[in-house]
Amino acid sequence: MNIETRTVADWANYPVIEAEVASPLSREDIRAYILSHERLIARGNGRCYGDAALAPHLLSTLELNKIIQFDPDSGIIGCEAGVLLSDLLPLIVPAGWFFHVTPGIKSITVGGAVASDVHGKNHPSKGCFSNWLISFELMTADGEITTCSRTENPTLFWQTCGGMGWTGIILSAQFQLMKISGVNMRQTAVKAPDLEVLFRSFDEMRQWPYAAGWVDGTDKKGRGVVFFADHASPELAGSLIFPQKKTRNVSFFAPSWILNPLSIGLHNRIIFSKAKHGEQLVDLDTYFYPLDRVQNWNRLYGKRGFIQYQFCLPEENAFDGIRRVLEIIRKSPETPFLTVLKRHGERPPEAVHSFPIRGYSLALDFPRTRSIFDLVKKLDDLVWSLDGKIYLTKDACSAARMGRVDPVGFGHPKFTSMLRERLRLR
Ligand SMILES: Cc1cc2nc3c(=O)[nH]c(=O)nc-3n(C[C@H](O)[C@H](O)[C@H](O)COP(=O)(O)OP(=O)(O)OC[C@H]3O[C@@H](n4cnc5c(N)ncnc54)[C@H](O)[C@@H]3O)c2cc1C
């Protein structure tokens, strides 16, 4: 097993730490590392934003990348935890299958999808990744392997879904895929001149299973565009070849001043004026993974990195709360570059660690300035007062209470990330 000490950061490039990164090739390697180290955490592909996959000892799962089984009749797939969703697409799509739930990025590992219990643009109808998870194998602090499902070790199953790696190392997982007829999606865009119309469109277009809105965080009225979608009917569904798109790469860190209120305001004006009302056919890659077109886009924020603040508010507080959040931001020196609004449905009562609650979430990306932490504090206070919460997989600096998760109430102290230690300290 390769073990090296190097600087590591998650996707938002803040914080950056020096850590020992072990890359085990087998279960024996993992057991040996777990038994001989404290303060360690599993690391998938580091696509969480803040400090959830950072610790003095990191156990990378990227070498655990075997597909164990795939039944093209039932759509059940089993693989090792380090397999990326993008590795599965060329196998499952030609056989007529796709993920029930996928986040807006395909280069995450299956272990990361379970540990953050990720959600997609269809949470009201499909829930989180755990809704489709059949079972997984977990190596716990004593080096033992436990199989977990809804019926076998159910407590450990639910503590691990959204449990941010604190229960152990997920070795493999088995989950159910969704049948598709082709790669095409029907997409319709609704251009909203203000936040009220934007929210109303989510309500009026409830029959569309997928929805995600872009909000212009620099606009007083909170204008934006919501992209609704559904899988195209069989006659329009197109082929079953997953389109491999050309990507661009940001090969160096941009100077930190590039994303400033002026450039962000201009960018948003262009996005809004170019957006067109109406329906079109787009493929899976275009609808689900638009950000994957630019590799390493996180470097656009410069070496200082950025903060993503994603919160969810209960339905009854969501419109007013999000309006007030945007107002607070507008009065602050900070400017969010990317702002994404999603609607969420009921959470199964067992899924105690899943982020979404019935209501709306907003994700905001801010360049990391000195004063961003003051703004986060204000936002935390408001979100808390409205019974909301933040998404721990995005967090780097929120108050401990905001994830509504007890950092010592479950899991094992051996498995600890900077996130867990930060929550414990406050
Ligand atoms: C551009 C972009 C868009 C995104 N969109 C969404 C979205 O729409 N919805 C959403 O829910 N999320 C979204 N995310 C967040 C991302 O899906 C999650 O953070 C995911 O967990 C990252 O997976 P990873 O493999 O990179 O894991 P990492 O980032 O390496 O780790 C994330 C967490 O999972 C734990 N973990 C990873 N592997 C294991 C394992 N084998 N065993 C135990 N614990 C493990 C880590 O300890 C850590 O706590 C997005 C991220 C990016 C960069």
The ligand as an SDF file (V2000), in Angstrom:
LIG
                    3D

 53 58  0  0  0  0  0  0  0  0999 V2000
  -19.6240   20.2940   -8.4610 C   0  0  0  0  0  0  0  0  0  0  0  0
  -20.2440   19.5250   -7.3210 C   0  0  0  0  0  0  0  0  0  0  0  0
  -21.6030   19.3280   -7.3170 C   0  0  0  0  0  0  0  0  0  0  0  0
  -22.1950   18.6050   -6.2690 C   0  0  0  0  0  0  0  0  0  0  0  0
  -23.5430   18.4250   -6.2940 N   0  0  0  0  0  0  0  0  0  0  0  0
  -24.1420   17.7640   -5.2880 C   0  0  0  0  0  0  0  0  0  0  0  0
  -25.5410   17.5210   -5.3090 C   0  0  0  0  0  0  0  0  0  0  0  0
  -26.2400   17.9130   -6.2400 O   0  0  0  0  0  0  0  0  0  0  0  0
  -26.0810   16.8260   -4.2780 N   0  0  0  0  0  0  0  0  0  0  0  0
  -25.3200   16.3380   -3.2460 C   0  0  0  0  0  0  0  0  0  0  0  0
  -25.8820   15.6880   -2.3500 O   0  0  0  0  0  0  0  0  0  0  0  0
  -23.9850   16.5470   -3.2090 N   0  0  0  0  0  0  0  0  0  0  0  0
  -23.3870   17.2390   -4.1970 C   0  0  0  0  0  0  0  0  0  0  0  0
  -22.0340   17.4310   -4.1690 N   0  0  0  0  0  0  0  0  0  0  0  0
  -21.2640   16.9130   -3.0230 C   0  0  0  0  0  0  0  0  0  0  0  0
  -20.7250   15.4900   -3.2590 C   0  0  0  0  0  0  0  0  0  0  0  0
  -21.6610   14.7150   -3.9760 O   0  0  0  0  0  0  0  0  0  0  0  0
  -20.4750   14.8120   -1.9070 C   0  0  0  0  0  0  0  0  0  0  0  0
  -19.6440   15.5890   -1.1090 O   0  0  0  0  0  0  0  0  0  0  0  0
  -19.8620   13.4040   -2.0420 C   0  0  0  0  0  0  0  0  0  0  0  0
  -19.8720   12.7910   -0.7920 O   0  0  0  0  0  0  0  0  0  0  0  0
  -18.4250   13.4470   -2.5700 C   0  0  0  0  0  0  0  0  0  0  0  0
  -17.9910   12.1210   -2.7910 O   0  0  0  0  0  0  0  0  0  0  0  0
  -16.4510   11.7620   -2.7960 P   0  0  0  0  0  0  0  0  0  0  0  0
  -16.2950   10.3820   -3.2980 O   0  0  0  0  0  0  0  0  0  0  0  0
  -15.6750   12.8100   -3.4700 O   0  0  0  0  0  0  0  0  0  0  0  0
  -16.1720   11.7340   -1.2300 O   0  0  0  0  0  0  0  0  0  0  0  0
  -15.2020   12.6520   -0.3540 P   0  0  0  0  0  0  0  0  0  0  0  0
  -15.4310   14.0580   -0.7100 O   0  0  0  0  0  0  0  0  0  0  0  0
  -13.8250   12.1450   -0.4280 O   0  0  0  0  0  0  0  0  0  0  0  0
  -15.7810   12.3580    1.1040 O   0  0  0  0  0  0  0  0  0  0  0  0
  -17.0410   12.8810    1.4690 C   0  0  0  0  0  0  0  0  0  0  0  0
  -17.4650   12.2380    2.8000 C   0  0  0  0  0  0  0  0  0  0  0  0
  -17.6950   10.8380    2.5850 O   0  0  0  0  0  0  0  0  0  0  0  0
  -16.8700   10.0540    3.4470 C   0  0  0  0  0  0  0  0  0  0  0  0
  -16.4840    8.8510    2.7070 N   0  0  0  0  0  0  0  0  0  0  0  0
  -16.0250    8.7960    1.4270 C   0  0  0  0  0  0  0  0  0  0  0  0
  -15.7950    7.5070    1.0880 N   0  0  0  0  0  0  0  0  0  0  0  0
  -16.1120    6.7510    2.1690 C   0  0  0  0  0  0  0  0  0  0  0  0
  -16.0450    5.3560    2.4600 C   0  0  0  0  0  0  0  0  0  0  0  0
  -15.6410    4.4500    1.5630 N   0  0  0  0  0  0  0  0  0  0  0  0
  -16.4310    4.9420    3.6900 N   0  0  0  0  0  0  0  0  0  0  0  0
  -16.8570    5.8260    4.6150 C   0  0  0  0  0  0  0  0  0  0  0  0
  -16.9380    7.1470    4.4010 N   0  0  0  0  0  0  0  0  0  0  0  0
  -16.5590    7.6050    3.1950 C   0  0  0  0  0  0  0  0  0  0  0  0
  -15.6900   10.9520    3.7960 C   0  0  0  0  0  0  0  0  0  0  0  0
  -15.1220   10.5930    5.0340 O   0  0  0  0  0  0  0  0  0  0  0  0
  -16.3780   12.3140    3.8770 C   0  0  0  0  0  0  0  0  0  0  0  0
  -16.9910   12.4740    5.1200 O   0  0  0  0  0  0  0  0  0  0  0  0
  -21.3940   18.1080   -5.1980 C   0  0  0  0  0  0  0  0  0  0  0  0
  -20.0290   18.3130   -5.2260 C   0  0  0  0  0  0  0  0  0  0  0  0
  -19.4370   19.0020   -6.2640 C   0  0  0  0  0  0  0  0  0  0  0  0
  -17.9410   19.2200   -6.2680 C   0  0  0  0  0  0  0  0  0  0  0  0
  1  2  1  0
  2  3  1  0
  2 52  2  0
  3  4  2  0
  4  5  1  0
  4 50  1  0
  5  6  2  0
  6  7  1  0
  6 13  1  0
  7  8  2  0
  7  9  1  0
  9 10  1  0
 10 11  2  0
 10 12  1  0
 12 13  2  0
 13 14  1  0
 14 15  1  0
 14 50  1  0
 15 16  1  0
 16 17  1  0
 16 18  1  0
 18 19  1  0
 18 20  1  0
 20 21  1  0
 20 22  1  0
 22 23  1  0
 23 24  1  0
 24 25  2  0
 24 26  1  0
 24 27  1  0
 27 28  1  0
 28 29  2  0
 28 30  1  0
 28 31  1  0
 31 32  1  0
 32 33  1  0
 33 34  1  0
 33 48  1  0
 34 35  1  0
 35 36  1  0
 35 46  1  0
 36 37  1  0
 36 45  1  0
 37 38  2  0
 38 39  1  0
 39 40  1  0
 39 45  2  0
 40 41  1  0
 40 42  2  0
 42 43  1  0
 43 44  2  0
 44 45  1  0
 46 47  1  0
 46 48  1  0
 48 49  1  0
 50 51  2  0
 51 52  1  0
 52 53  1  0
M  END
$$$$
